[in-house]
Amino acid sequence: MTDVLPDATERFARAAIAEPDETLREMESRGEDFPTVGREVGQFLRLLARMVDAERVFEFGSGFGYSAYWFAAALPEDGQVVLTEHDEDELDEAREYLRRGGFADRAVFEAGDALETIERYDGPFDVVLVDHQKHRYPDALDAVREKVRPGGVVVADNAMVSGAQDFDAILDALEGGDPDLDAESRGIAEYLTTVRDDPAFETSVVPLGEGIAVSYRR
Ligand SMILES: C[S@@+](CC[C@H](N)C(=O)[O-])C[C@H]1O[C@@H](n2cnc3c(N)ncnc32)[C@H](O)[C@@H]1O
């Protein structure tokens, strides 16, 4: 797997942000063998939520609640983060972690397929995190395109790397080539080209964690 950042830059990015609270640190220990967004991206997501005065956040793929916890801390008391997860044990863990953080009232826990769950929500959302099955990223974008308010943001994790994702082939596709892509890489490449070419969005890829695509809805 290609590293997104050189080690020293990664250390720099880590050292320049404040220590997270005790529950987040515990979640990080829990997440050592689980693909959370990681601390640098978590901090960035919380900052982003604050910058757009987020009140409602929707996540595709919440695991045991690490990214949702970062979001929840940025929301007002009557704000809402919708967690979606098809593993009910992970969702139970998320419920417990968010309760411990004092965020139970601003979290909604939806068991099942995130793409089915989103159909039951009207929006508008201020921030959406796409972090579920890579081959279904384009479907998630399609599902939230009209549900993110103008001035809101869609963030896709693993924009650059993840597991077997083919970095070089995705780059080739972004540069106009026609590479052979496995299903996951095809999902990411299609997501990135679609959102890049959509005049309703303005996108940058930020090389934190495994790379996040941040798309502002005009
Ligand atoms: C990369 S992890 C999410 C990590 C989480 N966003 C965080 O940073 O803490 C992806 C999660 O999405 C879940 N998942 C994958 N596809 C899903 C789907 N279609 N609907 C609901 N959950 C899904 C997986 O079970 C897994 O827990």
The ligand as a Gaussian input file, in Angstrom:
#p B3LYP/6-31G(d) Opt

LIG

0 1
 C      -14.184000       1.983000       7.584000
 S      -15.369000       1.436000       8.735000
 C      -16.096000       2.914000       9.361000
 C      -15.261000       3.618000      10.331000
 C      -15.906000       4.826000      10.962000
 N      -16.394000       5.779000       9.994000
 C      -14.872000       5.479000      11.846000
 O      -14.031000       6.218000      11.351000
 O      -14.890000       5.179000      13.033000
 C      -16.640000       0.879000       7.672000
 C      -17.839000       0.348000       8.435000
 O      -18.932000       0.360000       7.541000
 C      -19.717000      -0.791000       7.772000
 N      -20.462000      -0.971000       6.519000
 C      -19.986000      -1.330000       5.305000
 N      -20.946000      -1.273000       4.380000
 C      -22.076000      -0.873000       5.014000
 C      -23.390000      -0.620000       4.591000
 N      -23.754000      -0.750000       3.319000
 N      -24.283000      -0.210000       5.493000
 C      -23.942000      -0.072000       6.800000
 N      -22.690000      -0.289000       7.257000
 C      -21.772000      -0.678000       6.372000
 C      -18.727000      -1.875000       8.121000
 O      -19.333000      -2.885000       8.901000
 C      -17.677000      -1.083000       8.910000
 O      -17.934000      -1.135000      10.286000

